[in-house]
């Protein structure tokens, strides 16, 4: 009976896991039933190409979310890796690595050298 069926994949598992919190409240219980029934429909389907396309779109969405979140995390971490220093001669802003001890910094615009503790 289940020989030529699509079966479970990441999207079906995601739908089932998302439906659990919706099942806890009586106002969102119908949303939970819809998600579970769609997951069951997908797993019992015989149309492999449509289910594969749906899975491909879902994985692309997950990949884009992951990429954006990694960019944001890296931007936050870079704020803690560097410190911004102002050149006393020309007031140019310079980026200096943190936690390196005493440094002799050379300004890129005016070539003025000064000491700084990072």
C-alpha positions in Angstrom: 0.0 0.0 0.0 2.8 2.5 0.9 5.3 1.1 -1.7 5.2 4.0 -4.2 4.5 6.9 -1.8 6.7 9.9 -1.2 7.3 9.4 2.5 8.8 11.8 5.1 11.3 14.5 4.4 12.6 17.7 6.0 9.5 19.8 5.0 7.1 17.2 6.5 9.1 17.1 9.7 9.1 20.9 9.8 5.3 21.0 9.3 4.7 18.5 12.1 7.0 20.3 14.5 5.4 23.7 13.8 1.9 22.2 14.3 2.7 21.1 17.8 2.6 24.6 19.4 -0.5 25.5 17.5 -2.3 22.3 18.9 -1.8 23.6 22.4 -4.3 26.4 22.1 -7.9 26.0 21.2 -8.0 29.1 18.9 -5.1 27.9 16.8 -6.1 24.2 16.8 -7.5 24.3 13.3 -4.2 25.7 12.0 -2.5 22.7 13.6 -4.9 20.3 11.9 -4.3 21.9 8.6 -0.5 21.6 8.9 -0.7 18.0 10.0 -3.1 17.1 7.2 -0.9 18.8 4.6 2.1 16.9 6.0 0.1 13.6 5.8 -1.0 14.5 2.2 2.7 15.1 1.2 3.9 11.9 2.7 1.2 9.8 1.1 1.5 11.5 -2.3 2.6 9.6 -5.5 3.7 12.7 -7.3 7.4 12.7 -6.6 8.4 15.7 -8.8 6.0 18.1 -7.2 7.1 17.0 -3.7 10.7 17.4 -4.7 10.1 20.9 -6.0 8.4 21.9 -2.8 11.3 20.5 -0.8 13.8 22.4 -3.0 11.9 25.7 -2.5 11.8 25.0 1.3 15.5 24.3 1.4 16.2 27.5 -0.5 14.2 29.5 1.9 16.1 27.9 4.8 19.4 28.6 3.1 18.6 32.3 2.6 17.5 32.6 6.3 20.7 30.9 7.4 22.8 33.2 5.2 21.2 36.4 6.5 21.5 35.3 10.1 25.2 34.4 9.6 25.9 37.8 8.1 24.2 39.5 11.1 26.1 37.4 13.6 29.4 38.1 11.8 28.7 41.8 11.8 28.0 41.7 15.6 31.2 39.8 16.2 33.3 42.2 14.1 32.1 45.0 16.4 33.9 43.3 19.3 37.0 42.4 17.3 38.0 46.0 16.5 38.0 49.4 18.1 37.6 52.7 16.3 40.3 55.3 17.1 40.5 58.9 16.0 43.8 60.2 14.7 44.8 63.2 16.9 46.4 65.0 13.9 43.7 64.8 11.1 40.7 63.4 13.0 40.5 60.4 10.6 38.7 57.3 12.0 40.9 54.2 12.1 40.0 50.6 13.0 42.3 48.9 15.4 42.2 45.3 16.6 41.2 44.8 20.2 43.2 43.0 22.9 46.6 43.4 21.3 48.3 45.5 24.0 50.2 48.7 23.2 50.3 49.5 19.5 52.0 52.1 17.4 49.3 53.2 14.9 50.1 55.0 11.6 47.3 57.0 10.2 46.5 56.1 6.5 45.7 59.6 5.4 48.3 61.8 7.1 51.0 59.2 8.1 51.1 60.4 11.7 52.2 57.8 14.2 50.8 57.6 17.7 50.7 55.0 20.5 47.5 53.4 21.6 46.6 50.7 24.1 43.9 48.4 22.5 
